[in-house]
Amino acid sequence: MSIARTPAPWLTVALCWFTACAAGGSTPIDAGHPLQTQKAGLDTTRYQELLSKCLQSKSDALIIIKDGDWVEENYFGHKPRLLPVRSVTKSIVSLAVGLLVSEGKIPSVDTPLSTWFPEWGSGRKAKVRLRHILEHTSGLEHRPADGMLMSQHDSVAYARRLAVLNEPGLTFSYNNEAVQLLAEIIKASSGRDVEDYLRDRLFTPLGISHWHWDRDPSGNAYVHGGLKLKPRDLARIGQLLLKQGHWNGKTLIPPEWIRTMTRPSVNPDYGELWWLLDDGGAVTGCFYASGWLGQTLAVCPEVNAVGVRMREGSRFPTEAENAAYGFLGFPAAFRRLFHD
C-alpha cells in the first residue's frame, strides 16, 4: 500500500469540507460543514484506526454523519460514483414492505405467502408467512451463495419451485432465494415494480436521482442484492431512519415500521432484513445493513450518528476477497468512535 494514500488528519478534514460544500443542498444532510473529530465527539485514536482499516481494506467510500453534520466524506482518491450495495439491497427492500403494510396493501407481515403464490397453499409451504422471509426463517431450500439464483432466466419462478425443507419460523438461515420472492410480492401488492415503487415513495423524496438495479433476463429486479447507489445517497437513507422516517416535514417511512424491522427475531442479532449490532455482548440500539465486501450502512440512534463504508470489488467477489477487503467489523468500529 502506498503511504501517499494515507491522508493526514488536516487533509481529511479539508477533503470533507470540499466534498460536502460542493454538493450543496437545503436539507441538513447536504448542508454539513467540516468538524474537528474532537468537536464531533469522536475518539481520535479510534478514528485514526478506523481510517487506517478503511485504507487497508481498499475502501472506496467512508461517510460519517454526527448530529446532522458531515464529519467525514472520503472517497480515497476516487470520484463519487454508483457502487453496488449488494445485500444492503435487502434492507432497502424491507422499507418497501413496511410502506405497503402501512398502506394496507399487505395486510400484515403474518400474511401467508400463498396469498401471492397459490401453489403454496398446502403442505409445509402453507405455513410460510411473509415474516419468515424477512427474518430468514422460511426453511426454503437455498444455496450458501447466489450463483445458482443469478444463473436463472427467471429468478422468482426458480425460487417459487424450491422446496421448504425445514419447519418455518424456527431456524435462522440467510436465504437469498427466499428474499428474491419479494420482487413478485411487492409487484403484486403495489401493482408496480419495486424500483418504480421505491423511486416515488423513497428515492425521489430523498433527492436520490441516480441509481441502477440489476435484473434477471425475465426482468425481475434482484431484490436480494442488485442495487447500486452513490454512497452519499445511501447515507441519506440512514439519516432518514435516524430521524424516525421523517424528512423535510414529511413522513416517508412509518416510525412503527422502523421499530418493527429493528426488533430481534429468532436470531437476536437480526430483525426484518436489518442486522442488530451486538457489540461484545452489549445491546447497543444500533442497526445496520450489510452486504458482501463489507458494504455497510450503520445507524446509531443512541449517539445520533450514521456511517457508510463501501468498496466496489470485482464483479463476482470471492470468499478470499471478502475476507481480505470486507472490513466486516465496520459497524462496531463505527459505534466505538463515540464511546469511551
VOPAGU-2260 file (C-alpha; in pm, 1 decimal, decimal comma):
REM VOPAGU-2260
SITE   aa  ch    i         X         Y         Z
SITE  MET   A    0       0,0       0,0       0,0
SITE  SER   A    1     133,7     342,6     -87,0
SITE  ILE   A    2     200,0     575,5     203,9
SITE  ALA   A    3      79,8     860,1     -16,3
SITE  ARG   A    4    -276,0     721,0       4,3
SITE  THR   A    5    -291,4     777,7     379,3
SITE  PRO   A    6    -432,0    1128,1     439,1
SITE  ALA   A    7    -317,3    1336,5     732,0
SITE  PRO   A    8    -598,5    1442,3     967,3
SITE  TRP   A    9    -596,0    1801,5     840,7
SITE  LEU   A   10    -614,6    1680,4     481,5
SITE  THR   A   11    -906,6    1452,0     563,1
SITE  VAL   A   12   -1099,1    1744,1     712,2
SITE  ALA   A   13   -1018,4    1960,2     411,1
SITE  LEU   A   14   -1137,4    1692,4     172,0
SITE  CYS   A   15   -1456,2    1652,9     375,1
SITE  TRP   A   16   -1521,7    2026,8     356,6
SITE  PHE   A   17   -1468,2    2041,2     -18,6
SITE  THR   A   18   -1689,8    1741,8     -96,3
SITE  ALA   A   19   -1972,0    1833,8     139,7
SITE  CYS   A   20   -1984,9    2200,6      47,7
SITE  ALA   A   21   -1958,6    2133,9    -324,5
SITE  ALA   A   22   -2265,9    1911,2    -305,2
SITE  GLY   A   23   -2484,0    2192,6    -171,9
SITE  GLY   A   24   -2849,7    2139,4     -93,3
SITE  SER   A   25   -3101,6    2262,8     160,6
SITE  THR   A   26   -3153,8    1959,9     384,9
SITE  PRO   A   27   -2933,3    1900,6     692,0
SITE  ILE   A   28   -2755,1    1611,2     528,0
SITE  ASP   A   29   -2644,9    1832,2     239,0
SITE  ALA   A   30   -2560,5    2141,0     440,3
SITE  GLY   A   31   -2285,5    1993,4     654,7
SITE  HIS   A   32   -1963,6    2171,4     738,8
SITE  PRO   A   33   -1626,5    2032,4     847,8
SITE  LEU   A   34   -1589,2    1942,2    1212,6
SITE  GLN   A   35   -1280,5    1850,1    1406,9
SITE  THR   A   36   -1313,0    1494,6    1535,5
SITE  GLN   A   37   -1298,3    1619,3    1894,7
SITE  LYS   A   38   -1590,7    1855,9    1841,3
SITE  ALA   A   39   -1795,3    1572,9    1690,1
SITE  GLY   A   40   -1729,7    1360,8    1998,2
SITE  LEU   A   41   -1518,4    1102,7    1817,7
SITE  ASP   A   42   -1240,4     920,5    1994,1
SITE  THR   A   43    -937,6    1045,8    1799,4
SITE  THR   A   44    -733,8     727,3    1831,7
SITE  ARG   A   45   -1023,1     509,0    1721,6
SITE  TYR   A   46   -1095,5     747,5    1436,7
SITE  GLN   A   47    -742,0     702,9    1306,7
SITE  GLU   A   48    -772,1     325,5    1348,1
SITE  LEU   A   49   -1099,0     325,5    1152,9
SITE  LEU   A   50    -945,8     533,5     874,9
SITE  SER   A   51    -645,1     300,8     863,7
SITE  LYS   A   52    -867,4      -6,0     834,2
SITE  CYS   A   53   -1062,8     161,4     555,1
SITE  LEU   A   54    -736,8     216,2     368,4
SITE  GLN   A   55    -611,2    -136,4     435,2
SITE  SER   A   56    -936,1    -281,4     302,8
SITE  LYS   A   57    -911,2     -59,9      -8,1
SITE  SER   A   58   -1237,5     116,9      62,4
SITE  ASP   A   59   -1399,7     337,6    -198,9
SITE  ALA   A   60   -1611,0     544,0      39,2
SITE  LEU   A   61   -1637,1     640,5     405,1
SITE  ILE   A   62   -1907,7     874,5     533,8
SITE  ILE   A   63   -1965,6     973,9     895,8
SITE  ILE   A   64   -2256,3    1196,6     996,7
SITE  LYS   A   65   -2296,9    1310,0    1357,8
SITE  ASP   A   66   -2585,0    1526,3    1481,3
SITE  GLY   A   67   -2671,3    1603,3    1118,7
SITE  ASP   A   68   -2322,3    1734,2    1037,3
SITE  TRP   A   69   -2073,6    1578,2     799,9
SITE  VAL   A   70   -1767,8    1467,0     993,2
SITE  GLU   A   71   -1616,9    1264,5     709,5
SITE  GLU   A   72   -1683,7    1214,7     340,6
SITE  ASN   A   73   -1384,5    1041,2     191,9
SITE  TYR   A   74   -1359,6     864,7    -144,4
SITE  PHE   A   75    -992,7     769,1    -109,0
SITE  GLY   A   76    -881,1     930,0    -432,3
SITE  HIS   A   77   -1183,1     814,7    -636,1
SITE  LYS   A   78   -1467,1    1020,6    -774,4
SITE  PRO   A   79   -1809,1     969,8    -611,5
SITE  ARG   A   80   -1996,0     715,8    -823,7
SITE  LEU   A   81   -2255,7     443,0    -818,0
SITE  LEU   A   82   -2134,4     144,9    -617,5
SITE  PRO   A   83   -2300,2    -193,9    -569,3
SITE  VAL   A   84   -2460,9    -207,8    -226,0
SITE  ARG   A   85   -2504,7    -585,6    -265,0
SITE  SER   A   86   -2710,9    -728,0      25,3
SITE  VAL   A   87   -2778,5    -381,7     163,3
SITE  THR   A   88   -3043,1    -403,5    -110,5
SITE  LYS   A   89   -3239,9    -638,7     115,4
SITE  SER   A   90   -3263,6    -379,5     390,6
SITE  ILE   A   91   -3382,1    -111,4     148,1
SITE  VAL   A   92   -3643,5    -350,6       9,9
SITE  SER   A   93   -3762,2    -403,1     367,7
SITE  LEU   A   94   -3865,5     -36,2     363,1
SITE  ALA   A   95   -4090,4    -106,6      63,8
SITE  VAL   A   96   -4256,0    -389,9     256,0
SITE  GLY   A   97   -4313,6    -161,0     553,4
SITE  LEU   A   98   -4468,7     104,5     332,9
SITE  LEU   A   99   -4705,2    -147,9     176,0
SITE  VAL   A  100   -4809,0    -273,4     518,5
SITE  SER   A  101   -4877,5      85,6     628,4
SITE  GLU   A  102   -5086,9     140,3     314,7
SITE  GLY   A  103   -5289,4    -173,8     380,3
SITE  LYS   A  104   -5177,7    -327,6      51,7
SITE  ILE   A  105   -5012,6    -601,8     253,2
SITE  PRO   A  106   -5239,8    -697,4     546,3
SITE  SER   A  107   -4951,3    -774,6     781,8
SITE  VAL   A  108   -4614,4    -947,5     796,4
SITE  ASP   A  109   -4802,7   -1258,1     908,9
SITE  THR   A  110   -4975,0   -1285,8     570,7
SITE  PRO   A  111   -4914,4   -1634,2     423,2
SITE  LEU   A  112   -4711,8   -1648,3     103,1
SITE  SER   A  113   -4993,4   -1848,5     -54,7
SITE  THR   A  114   -5169,3   -1509,5     -84,2
SITE  TRP   A  115   -4933,4   -1435,5    -373,2
SITE  PHE   A  116   -4829,8   -1787,8    -469,2
SITE  PRO   A  117   -5142,7   -2007,7    -477,5
SITE  GLU   A  118   -4937,5   -2323,6    -531,2
SITE  TRP   A  119   -4801,6   -2269,8    -179,6
SITE  GLY   A  120   -5143,5   -2343,3     -29,7
SITE  SER   A  121   -5069,6   -2690,7     100,1
SITE  GLY   A  122   -4804,6   -2882,0     291,0
SITE  ARG   A  123   -4518,1   -2710,2     467,6
SITE  LYS   A  124   -4526,6   -2420,1     220,7
SITE  ALA   A  125   -4870,2   -2322,3     353,6
SITE  LYS   A  126   -4704,7   -2239,4     686,9
SITE  VAL   A  127   -4465,3   -1982,7     540,4
SITE  ARG   A  128   -4551,6   -1625,1     632,4
SITE  LEU   A  129   -4406,7   -1301,8     497,1
SITE  ARG   A  130   -4236,9   -1253,2     833,9
SITE  HIS   A  131   -4037,5   -1570,4     774,6
SITE  ILE   A  132   -3894,7   -1427,2     453,9
SITE  LEU   A  133   -3794,8   -1105,9     628,7
SITE  GLU   A  134   -3634,3   -1291,2     919,8
SITE  HIS   A  135   -3463,1   -1565,5     713,7
SITE  THR   A  136   -3662,7   -1840,4     884,6
SITE  SER   A  137   -3872,6   -1966,4     591,4
SITE  GLY   A  138   -3695,5   -2301,8     568,7
SITE  LEU   A  139   -3683,4   -2262,7     190,1
SITE  GLU   A  140   -3417,4   -2459,1       7,4
SITE  HIS   A  141   -3120,6   -2236,7     -78,5
SITE  ARG   A  142   -2750,2   -2223,8    -161,6
SITE  PRO   A  143   -2483,9   -2052,2      52,5
SITE  ALA   A  144   -2411,9   -1800,5    -226,7
SITE  ASP   A  145   -2630,7   -1655,4    -501,6
SITE  GLY   A  146   -2457,1   -1802,8    -806,4
SITE  MET   A  147   -2731,2   -2054,7    -882,8
SITE  LEU   A  148   -3004,3   -1797,5    -824,2
SITE  MET   A  149   -2844,2   -1547,5   -1059,9
SITE  SER   A  150   -2792,3   -1806,9   -1331,3
SITE  GLN   A  151   -3169,6   -1849,2   -1368,3
SITE  HIS   A  152   -3363,6   -1692,2   -1653,2
SITE  ASP   A  153   -3647,9   -1619,8   -1409,5
SITE  SER   A  154   -3516,9   -1598,3   -1054,1
SITE  VAL   A  155   -3861,8   -1562,3    -897,0
SITE  ALA   A  156   -4006,5   -1865,0   -1076,1
SITE  TYR   A  157   -3699,8   -2062,2    -969,1
SITE  ALA   A  158   -3742,0   -1964,0    -603,4
SITE  ARG   A  159   -4113,6   -2045,8    -613,9
SITE  ARG   A  160   -4034,1   -2401,5    -723,5
SITE  LEU   A  161   -3793,1   -2472,1    -439,7
SITE  ALA   A  162   -3898,8   -2693,6    -153,2
SITE  VAL   A  163   -3947,5   -2583,6     206,5
SITE  LEU   A  164   -3709,9   -2822,2     378,9
SITE  ASN   A  165   -3744,0   -2708,5     739,6
SITE  GLU   A  166   -4029,2   -2602,9     964,3
SITE  PRO   A  167   -4089,7   -2230,2     903,7
SITE  GLY   A  168   -4023,1   -1984,3    1182,2
SITE  LEU   A  169   -3779,6   -2192,4    1386,0
SITE  THR   A  170   -3429,0   -2157,4    1244,1
SITE  PHE   A  171   -3235,7   -1860,7    1105,7
SITE  SER   A  172   -3062,7   -1937,7     775,6
SITE  TYR   A  173   -2958,2   -1649,8     549,3
SITE  ASN   A  174   -3159,1   -1707,4     233,0
SITE  ASN   A  175   -3117,9   -1514,0     -93,1
SITE  GLU   A  176   -3368,8   -1733,8    -273,0
SITE  ALA   A  177   -3645,8   -1659,2     -24,2
SITE  VAL   A  178   -3578,9   -1284,7     -30,8
SITE  GLN   A  179   -3593,4   -1285,5    -410,9
SITE  LEU   A  180   -3962,3   -1378,3    -378,9
SITE  LEU   A  181   -4021,3   -1024,2    -253,6
SITE  ALA   A  182   -3979,2    -894,9    -609,8
SITE  GLU   A  183   -4310,7   -1056,6    -702,2
SITE  ILE   A  184   -4478,5    -991,5    -366,3
SITE  ILE   A  185   -4410,2    -617,6    -388,5
SITE  LYS   A  186   -4516,8    -604,5    -752,0
SITE  ALA   A  187   -4840,8    -793,2    -687,1
SITE  SER   A  188   -4922,7    -586,7    -378,3
SITE  SER   A  189   -4843,4    -242,3    -519,1
SITE  GLY   A  190   -4919,7    -303,0    -887,5
SITE  ARG   A  191   -4572,7    -167,6    -964,6
SITE  ASP   A  192   -4218,4    -289,1    -999,4
SITE  VAL   A  193   -4017,7    -248,9    -678,4
SITE  GLU   A  194   -3785,1       2,8    -847,3
SITE  ASP   A  195   -4072,7     223,5    -961,9
SITE  TYR   A  196   -4240,5     196,8    -623,5
SITE  LEU   A  197   -3929,2     295,3    -428,0
SITE  ARG   A  198   -3846,3     569,3    -676,6
SITE  ASP   A  199   -4169,7     750,3    -597,7
SITE  ARG   A  200   -4202,1     663,7    -229,9
SITE  LEU   A  201   -3840,8     688,5    -117,1
SITE  PHE   A  202   -3571,9     785,9    -368,6
SITE  THR   A  203   -3726,3    1096,6    -522,9
SITE  PRO   A  204   -3845,2    1247,0    -190,8
SITE  LEU   A  205   -3491,8    1199,2     -55,7
SITE  GLY   A  206   -3338,8    1370,1    -357,6
SITE  ILE   A  207   -3184,3    1048,7    -489,8
SITE  SER   A  208   -3175,6    1079,2    -867,7
SITE  HIS   A  209   -2917,9     824,9    -984,1
SITE  TRP   A  210   -2915,6     451,8    -916,5
SITE  HIS   A  211   -2908,5     123,2   -1104,4
SITE  TRP   A  212   -3088,2    -203,3   -1032,7
SITE  ASP   A  213   -2963,7    -527,6   -1188,6
SITE  ARG   A  214   -3228,4    -765,7   -1320,8
SITE  ASP   A  215   -3258,5   -1120,9   -1441,2
SITE  PRO   A  216   -3336,5   -1192,6   -1811,4
SITE  SER   A  217   -3708,6   -1205,5   -1726,8
SITE  GLY   A  218   -3698,9    -853,4   -1587,6
SITE  ASN   A  219   -3716,0    -930,5   -1216,4
SITE  ALA   A  220   -3515,9    -685,9   -1006,7
SITE  TYR   A  221   -3258,2    -864,3    -794,2
SITE  VAL   A  222   -3404,7    -759,5    -460,6
SITE  HIS   A  223   -3160,2    -979,1    -272,4
SITE  GLY   A  224   -2860,1    -774,6    -385,2
SITE  GLY   A  225   -2879,0    -593,5    -718,4
SITE  LEU   A  226   -2898,5    -224,2    -630,3
SITE  LYS   A  227   -2626,1      34,6    -695,0
SITE  LEU   A  228   -2627,2     371,6    -518,3
SITE  LYS   A  229   -2392,0     658,3    -455,2
SITE  PRO   A  230   -2250,3     647,1    -101,4
SITE  ARG   A  231   -2395,5     990,3     -22,7
SITE  ASP   A  232   -2741,6     864,6    -118,8
SITE  LEU   A  233   -2706,1     556,8      98,8
SITE  ALA   A  234   -2622,2     796,6     381,5
SITE  ARG   A  235   -2943,8     987,0     309,4
SITE  ILE   A  236   -3140,7     669,0     375,7
SITE  GLY   A  237   -2953,9     621,6     701,7
SITE  GLN   A  238   -3027,8     978,3     806,9
SITE  LEU   A  239   -3395,2     924,5     725,1
SITE  LEU   A  240   -3407,2     623,1     955,0
SITE  LEU   A  241   -3217,6     809,6    1225,5
SITE  LYS   A  242   -3491,7    1074,4    1207,3
SITE  GLN   A  243   -3758,8     805,8    1252,3
SITE  GLY   A  244   -3869,2     822,3     890,0
SITE  HIS   A  245   -3922,1    1199,5     877,9
SITE  TRP   A  246   -3774,2    1414,2     601,2
SITE  ASN   A  247   -3840,6    1778,8     516,4
SITE  GLY   A  248   -4162,0    1782,2     714,9
SITE  LYS   A  249   -4297,9    1459,0     568,5
SITE  THR   A  250   -4310,2    1103,3     697,8
SITE  LEU   A  251   -4154,6     880,6     432,2
SITE  ILE   A  252   -4122,8     565,6     643,6
SITE  PRO   A  253   -4367,4     495,6     928,7
SITE  PRO   A  254   -4181,6     506,6    1262,7
SITE  GLU   A  255   -4363,8     192,3    1372,4
SITE  TRP   A  256   -4207,5       3,0    1082,0
SITE  ILE   A  257   -3860,5     117,5    1182,9
SITE  ARG   A  258   -3930,5     -18,9    1530,8
SITE  THR   A  259   -4063,9    -343,7    1385,7
SITE  MET   A  260   -3776,9    -409,1    1147,5
SITE  THR   A  261   -3516,7    -343,8    1418,9
SITE  ARG   A  262   -3674,8    -572,5    1679,5
SITE  PRO   A  263   -3486,2    -900,7    1745,4
SITE  SER   A  264   -3629,0   -1211,7    1580,7
SITE  VAL   A  265   -3533,8   -1578,6    1622,4
SITE  ASN   A  266   -3180,2   -1457,5    1566,3
SITE  PRO   A  267   -3122,4   -1193,4    1837,9
SITE  ASP   A  268   -2878,7   -1015,1    1604,3
SITE  TYR   A  269   -3132,1    -980,9    1323,4
SITE  GLY   A  270   -3462,5    -801,3    1277,9
SITE  GLU   A  271   -3653,4    -793,8     949,0
SITE  LEU   A  272   -3383,9    -767,5     679,9
SITE  TRP   A  273   -3173,8    -547,8     912,9
SITE  TRP   A  274   -2885,7    -655,5    1135,3
SITE  LEU   A  275   -2878,7    -550,2    1501,0
SITE  LEU   A  276   -2541,7    -460,5    1647,2
SITE  ASP   A  277   -2434,1    -674,7    1941,4
SITE  ASP   A  278   -2100,8    -525,9    2042,0
SITE  GLY   A  279   -1921,1    -766,1    2273,5
SITE  GLY   A  280   -2245,6    -896,0    2418,6
SITE  ALA   A  281   -2385,4    -547,1    2481,4
SITE  VAL   A  282   -2718,2    -447,9    2329,4
SITE  THR   A  283   -2639,4    -121,6    2153,3
SITE  GLY   A  284   -2956,7       0,5    1983,6
SITE  CYS   A  285   -2757,5      39,1    1661,7
SITE  PHE   A  286   -2879,2    -136,8    1349,2
SITE  TYR   A  287   -2715,9    -178,6    1013,6
SITE  ALA   A  288   -2747,8    -306,2     658,3
SITE  SER   A  289   -2461,7    -522,7     542,1
SITE  GLY   A  290   -2350,0    -659,3     207,2
SITE  TRP   A  291   -2072,8    -864,5      53,7
SITE  LEU   A  292   -1730,6    -698,2      72,5
SITE  GLY   A  293   -1840,8    -501,8     377,3
SITE  GLN   A  294   -2089,3    -264,8     216,9
SITE  THR   A  295   -2241,7    -108,1     527,1
SITE  LEU   A  296   -2499,7     144,5     632,8
SITE  ALA   A  297   -2487,4     180,6    1011,2
SITE  VAL   A  298   -2748,0     377,5    1208,1
SITE  CYS   A  299   -2683,9     450,7    1576,0
SITE  PRO   A  300   -2971,4     644,6    1738,2
SITE  GLU   A  301   -2801,4     634,6    2078,9
SITE  VAL   A  302   -2528,7     868,0    1952,1
SITE  ASN   A  303   -2728,3    1029,6    1668,1
SITE  ALA   A  304   -2485,5     909,3    1401,9
SITE  VAL   A  305   -2484,2     744,1    1060,8
SITE  GLY   A  306   -2191,0     567,6     898,4
SITE  VAL   A  307   -2136,3     435,7     545,8
SITE  ARG   A  308   -1845,4     225,3     422,6
SITE  MET   A  309   -1831,5      84,9      69,1
SITE  ARG   A  310   -1594,4    -100,0    -161,9
SITE  GLU   A  311   -1654,4    -181,6    -526,8
SITE  GLY   A  312   -1452,4    -501,6    -565,6
SITE  SER   A  313   -1462,4    -740,5    -855,5
SITE  ARG   A  314   -1787,4    -823,3   -1032,0
SITE  PHE   A  315   -1804,4   -1166,1    -867,5
SITE  PRO   A  316   -1600,2   -1129,6    -547,4
SITE  THR   A  317   -1465,2   -1447,5    -393,5
SITE  GLU   A  318   -1462,5   -1558,5     -31,4
SITE  ALA   A  319   -1094,0   -1468,1     -20,9
SITE  GLU   A  320   -1165,6   -1116,2    -146,4
SITE  ASN   A  321   -1443,9   -1078,3     108,2
SITE  ALA   A  322   -1215,6   -1191,3     391,3
SITE  ALA   A  323    -927,6    -968,5     281,8
SITE  TYR   A  324   -1114,9    -649,9     197,7
SITE  GLY   A  325   -1457,8    -677,5     353,6
SITE  PHE   A  326   -1393,8    -475,5     673,4
SITE  LEU   A  327   -1678,7    -673,0     827,8
SITE  GLY   A  328   -1617,3    -513,8    1167,0
SITE  PHE   A  329   -1712,7    -165,6    1049,3
SITE  PRO   A  330   -2042,2    -132,0    1244,5
SITE  ALA   A  331   -1880,2    -199,0    1581,4
SITE  ALA   A  332   -1574,1      13,3    1495,1
SITE  PHE   A  333   -1802,7     296,8    1387,2
SITE  ARG   A  334   -2002,9     288,5    1711,0
SITE  ARG   A  335   -1688,9     287,8    1923,5
SITE  LEU   A  336   -1589,5     622,2    1773,1
SITE  PHE   A  337   -1840,4     781,9    2008,1
SITE  HIS   A  338   -1775,4     583,4    2327,0
SITE  ASP   A  339   -1501,7     583,7    2589,4
